Amino acid sequence: MIASLPMYWQRETAQHWALFWDAVQQRLPHLPPLTTPDALPEDWYAHWMAPDLILSHTCGLPFRDRLRDRVTYVATFDYALPDTPPGYYHSVVLARRGETRDQGDLRLAFNQPDSQSGWGSTRARGFAGYLETGAHRKSVSAVIDGRADVAYVDAVTWRILCLLDPTIAEALQVIDRSTPTAGLALITAIGNDPAPLHDALAAALDDIPAETRTAMGGPVGLTRISNADYLAVPIPSPPPQTRAIA
């Protein structure tokens, strides 16, 4: 059996995710240890679709595109983002503080093409250049150091990064936000009963200290979102492959 919760895991907050998982395992002692993000296979889809997957976290875009008929939905964390429905999230659009430029002159840093928050939320708008970074945190760095001018970053990740390093918020400004969409889906393999997992996750959130929830991005509870709400969001066009920036 395998389990992972990789999507908001940062190296500085690993102990908090481990504490949360300990609380889950107190209710379901047969669950395996969490696989850390750096120990996941390069092919995340193979991990997500593994027949022995007990639990994982996936972005809304992979869930509605390749995973929807190949995994079982469990639940969605509710992060209580402002002006956002329970269980939903949005992206903040980041630029260097004090800079204003026309849309067509902006170079975009995005984490990966199958990310709803980093790429799908841009709605494939035209940009002057594109840099695939591999992680939201790297997209933030690319904007700060001038390799890109703008990045769409999941608001929960932005919350975590500002908590870990306040100088990030001093260097960047939020110039816009995307339309909210269904948040990151918690999934298990087809054939697994999601109900015990749901109940254990919800109870663990109630048990862990507030500072642990804050370090995890601030989940305040667990909710369920219909497949129809996930599938209502269009699949975006892929990023241009001929306009990448160094």
C-alpha positions as CSV (number, residue, x, y, z in Angstrom):
1,M,0.0,0.0,0.0
2,I,1.1,3.5,-0.7
3,A,0.0,7.0,0.4
4,S,1.1,10.5,-0.3
5,L,0.0,14.1,0.3
6,P,2.4,15.9,-1.9
7,M,0.7,19.0,-3.3
8,Y,1.2,21.5,-0.4
9,W,4.2,19.7,1.2
10,Q,7.2,22.0,1.7
11,R,10.5,20.8,3.2
12,E,10.1,23.3,6.1
13,T,6.6,21.9,7.0
14,A,7.2,18.2,6.5
15,Q,6.9,17.5,10.2
16,H,3.4,19.0,10.3
17,W,2.2,16.8,7.5
18,A,3.7,13.8,9.4
19,L,1.9,14.9,12.6
20,F,-1.4,15.1,10.6
21,W,-0.8,11.6,9.1
22,D,0.0,10.2,12.6
23,A,-3.5,11.4,13.7
24,V,-5.0,9.7,10.6
25,Q,-3.2,6.5,11.4
26,Q,-4.5,6.5,14.9
27,R,-7.9,5.8,13.4
28,L,-6.8,3.6,10.6
29,P,-3.6,1.8,11.9
30,H,-3.2,-0.3,8.8
31,L,-2.3,2.7,6.6
32,P,1.2,2.9,5.3
33,P,3.7,5.8,6.0
34,L,3.4,8.8,3.8
35,T,5.7,8.8,0.7
36,T,7.5,12.1,0.6
37,P,7.4,14.1,-2.6
38,D,11.1,13.5,-3.3
39,A,10.5,9.8,-3.2
40,L,7.6,9.7,-5.7
41,P,8.2,8.3,-9.1
42,E,8.9,10.7,-12.0
43,D,5.6,9.5,-13.5
44,W,3.1,10.9,-11.0
45,Y,0.2,9.4,-13.0
46,A,1.6,5.9,-12.4
47,H,1.6,6.7,-8.7
48,W,-1.9,8.2,-8.7
49,M,-3.3,5.2,-10.7
50,A,-1.4,2.5,-8.7
51,P,-3.8,-0.3,-7.7
52,D,-2.4,-0.2,-4.2
53,L,-2.9,3.5,-3.7
54,I,-4.6,4.2,-0.4
55,L,-4.6,8.0,-0.6
56,S,-3.1,10.9,-2.5
57,H,-3.6,14.5,-3.4
58,T,-4.0,15.6,-7.1
59,C,-4.6,18.8,-8.9
60,G,-8.1,19.4,-10.4
61,L,-6.7,19.4,-14.0
62,P,-5.2,15.9,-13.9
63,F,-8.3,14.7,-11.9
64,R,-10.8,15.8,-14.6
65,D,-8.5,15.0,-17.5
66,R,-6.8,11.6,-17.1
67,L,-7.8,10.4,-13.6
68,R,-11.5,10.8,-13.4
69,D,-12.4,7.3,-14.4
70,R,-9.3,5.6,-13.0
71,V,-9.4,6.6,-9.3
72,T,-12.0,7.0,-6.5
73,Y,-12.7,10.5,-5.2
74,V,-12.5,10.8,-1.4
75,A,-12.9,14.4,-0.4
76,T,-11.4,17.9,-0.7
77,F,-9.7,20.0,2.0
78,D,-11.4,23.3,2.7
79,Y,-8.9,26.1,3.2
80,A,-11.4,28.9,3.8
81,L,-9.9,31.2,1.2
82,P,-11.6,34.6,1.1
83,D,-14.5,35.0,-1.3
84,T,-14.1,31.4,-2.4
85,P,-16.7,28.6,-1.9
86,P,-15.8,25.8,0.6
87,G,-13.3,23.4,-0.9
88,Y,-12.6,25.7,-3.9
89,Y,-9.4,27.6,-4.6
90,H,-8.1,30.2,-6.9
91,S,-4.8,31.4,-8.2
92,V,-3.1,34.7,-7.3
93,V,-1.4,36.5,-10.2
94,L,2.0,37.7,-9.1
95,A,4.3,40.3,-10.5
96,R,7.3,42.2,-9.1
97,R,6.2,45.0,-6.7
98,G,5.9,48.4,-8.4
99,E,6.0,47.1,-12.0
100,T,3.2,47.5,-14.5
101,R,3.3,46.2,-18.1
102,D,0.9,45.3,-20.8
103,Q,-0.3,41.7,-21.0
104,G,1.4,41.1,-24.3
105,D,4.8,42.1,-23.0
106,L,4.7,39.7,-20.0
107,R,6.7,36.5,-19.8
108,L,4.9,33.8,-17.8
109,A,6.5,31.4,-15.4
110,F,4.3,28.4,-14.8
111,N,4.9,25.2,-12.8
112,Q,3.7,22.6,-15.3
113,P,1.2,22.2,-18.1
114,D,-1.1,19.9,-16.2
115,S,-1.5,22.3,-13.3
116,Q,-4.9,23.9,-13.0
117,S,-3.6,26.7,-10.8
118,G,-0.3,27.4,-12.6
119,W,-1.4,26.9,-16.2
120,G,-5.2,26.1,-16.5
121,S,-6.1,29.3,-14.6
122,T,-4.3,31.5,-17.2
123,R,-6.9,30.4,-19.7
124,A,-4.1,30.1,-22.2
125,R,-3.8,33.9,-22.5
126,G,-1.2,35.2,-24.9
127,F,2.2,36.0,-23.3
128,A,5.4,37.2,-24.7
129,G,7.3,34.2,-23.4
130,Y,6.9,31.0,-21.3
131,L,9.1,29.4,-18.7
132,E,8.1,26.0,-17.3
133,T,9.7,25.8,-13.8
134,G,8.4,22.5,-12.3
135,A,7.0,24.0,-9.1
136,H,5.1,27.0,-7.9
137,R,7.9,27.9,-5.6
138,K,10.3,28.0,-8.5
139,S,7.8,30.2,-10.5
140,V,7.8,32.7,-7.7
141,S,11.6,32.8,-7.7
142,A,11.6,33.2,-11.5
143,V,9.5,36.4,-11.2
144,I,11.6,37.8,-8.3
145,D,14.9,37.3,-10.2
146,G,13.5,38.7,-13.5
147,R,13.5,35.5,-15.6
148,A,9.7,36.0,-15.9
149,D,7.3,38.8,-15.3
150,V,4.2,37.1,-14.0
151,A,3.1,33.8,-12.4
152,Y,-0.2,32.3,-11.5
153,V,0.2,30.6,-8.2
154,D,-2.3,28.6,-6.1
155,A,-3.5,30.8,-3.3
156,V,-2.9,28.1,-0.7
157,T,0.7,27.7,-1.9
158,W,1.1,31.5,-1.8
159,R,-0.2,31.6,1.7
160,I,2.4,28.9,2.8
161,L,5.3,30.6,1.0
162,C,4.5,34.0,2.6
163,L,4.4,32.3,6.0
164,L,7.8,30.6,5.4
165,D,9.5,33.7,3.9
166,P,7.9,37.1,4.5
167,T,10.4,38.7,2.1
168,I,8.6,37.0,-0.8
169,A,5.5,39.2,-0.1
170,E,7.7,42.2,0.0
171,A,9.2,41.5,-3.4
172,L,6.0,40.6,-5.2
173,Q,2.5,42.0,-5.5
174,V,-0.8,40.3,-6.2
175,I,-2.2,42.0,-9.4
176,D,-5.2,39.8,-10.0
177,R,-6.8,36.5,-9.1
178,S,-8.4,33.7,-11.1
179,T,-11.9,32.4,-11.1
180,P,-12.3,29.9,-8.2
181,T,-12.4,26.2,-9.2
182,A,-12.8,23.0,-7.3
183,G,-9.8,22.4,-5.1
184,L,-7.2,19.6,-5.0
185,A,-8.9,16.2,-4.9
186,L,-8.0,13.5,-2.4
187,I,-8.2,10.2,-4.2
188,T,-7.8,6.4,-3.6
189,A,-7.6,3.5,-5.9
190,I,-10.7,2.1,-7.6
191,G,-12.3,-0.5,-5.3
192,N,-11.3,1.2,-2.1
193,D,-14.1,2.4,0.2
194,P,-13.6,6.2,0.6
195,A,-15.8,6.6,3.6
196,P,-13.3,5.4,6.3
197,L,-10.6,7.6,4.8
198,H,-12.9,10.6,4.7
199,D,-13.9,10.1,8.4
200,A,-10.3,9.6,9.5
201,L,-9.1,12.7,7.6
202,A,-11.9,14.8,9.1
203,A,-11.3,13.6,12.6
204,A,-7.5,14.1,12.3
205,L,-8.0,17.8,11.3
206,D,-10.1,18.3,14.4
207,D,-7.3,16.8,16.6
208,I,-4.1,18.5,15.3
209,P,-3.0,21.8,16.8
210,A,-4.0,25.1,15.0
211,E,-0.3,25.8,14.2
212,T,-0.1,22.5,12.3
213,R,-3.1,23.4,10.2
214,T,-1.6,26.8,9.6
215,A,1.7,25.2,8.4
216,M,-0.2,22.9,6.1
217,G,-1.8,26.0,4.5
218,G,-4.7,26.4,6.8
219,P,-7.2,23.5,6.2
220,V,-10.2,24.1,8.4
221,G,-12.2,21.0,7.4
222,L,-13.1,18.5,4.8
223,T,-15.8,18.8,2.1
224,R,-17.0,16.8,-0.9
225,I,-17.4,18.4,-4.4
226,S,-19.3,16.7,-7.1
227,N,-17.6,15.3,-10.2
228,A,-19.8,17.6,-12.3
229,D,-18.2,20.6,-10.6
230,Y,-14.7,19.3,-11.3
231,L,-15.6,18.4,-14.9
232,A,-17.3,21.8,-15.6
233,V,-13.9,23.4,-15.9
234,P,-12.6,23.3,-19.5
235,I,-9.3,21.4,-20.3
236,P,-6.9,24.2,-21.4
237,S,-4.8,24.2,-24.5
238,P,-1.1,23.2,-23.8
239,P,1.5,25.9,-23.5
240,P,3.3,26.9,-26.7
241,Q,6.4,24.8,-27.2
242,T,8.2,27.1,-29.5
243,R,8.3,30.2,-27.3
244,A,10.0,29.0,-24.1
245,I,12.4,31.4,-22.5
246,A,15.8,30.4,-21.1
